[in-house]
């Protein structure tokens, strides 16, 4: 009986020790959680700082390129590139490219045959290209009459789309994804080739990407190759001679007024190996000394897959305007 108090005290001390150990374990878990949260918040803060830094550096680089476009007695060349020693002081490691938007297909005002040439670059074969062409023309025309292989409101409803055809002008390039028949893969191919900022029925061959020139109707392959070679030489020294002409392009070749430029700024993400960030701007040069340019668009480019080559069947997809459209394109 005499040992009972000592046994009880031992049990009490053992229970107290277990409570202390559990408390220490709990505190350790809380400490680990707080440390993890602190690390996460630190990373988030660092990412926000890097994002803000890339934003303002890109903005400075875009304004630098805009001033270069304005600082000339002659119209600026179709493309300028700034990197290395030519890069702006605010973003010395940036890669800046300014391109005339009239080298791209304006999906609001382009002739039907040019839209068909554009769709030939999206892959999927001639049948898919024709259907996409007609669906795009139905999207932008003001009537509700369905073209052959086109798409109006009933077709969108049958496809389970909540929206119908706009029957009006595209508000932006991204809206192209809503056109029936243009899936993500096709849009990724088309996006670098289209604009809503040129307002022309054709394209300027001096500023046009090669995929468009390869599918442009009426141009023999030899002439296409000759022009591409002559254009490359002229772009190296645009002030030293007359620009080459693409023969056989007819109404699809429209000289640019050099008033709408897309500016792309690629900013590396430091020494941590992070992916570079690309920002895009579209500026209109107004010719007004009091307001020499308008910033039409400024956005960060979403992640995009590498550019793909046009479908091998593309040369067979060309069509003339009578095949592609029933009426003149809308004009602004």
Secondary structure, DSSP 8 states (H G I E B T S, - for coil): -TTHHHHHHHHHHHHHHHHHHHHHHHHHHHHHHHHHHHHHHHHHHHHHHHHHHHHHHHHHHHHHHHHHHHS-SS---SEEEE-GGGS-GGGTT-EEEEEEGGGSEETTT--HHHHHHHHGGG-S-HHHHHHHHHHHHHHHSSS----TT---HHHHHHTT-SS----S--SSGGGGGGSTT--HHHHHHHGGGEESSS--SSB-TTT--HHHHHH-TT--HHHHHHHHHHHHHHHHTGGGS-----TT-GGGB----S-EEEEEEEEEETTTTEEEEEEEEEEEEEEETTEEEEEEEEEE-----------TTGGGG---HHHH-SS-----
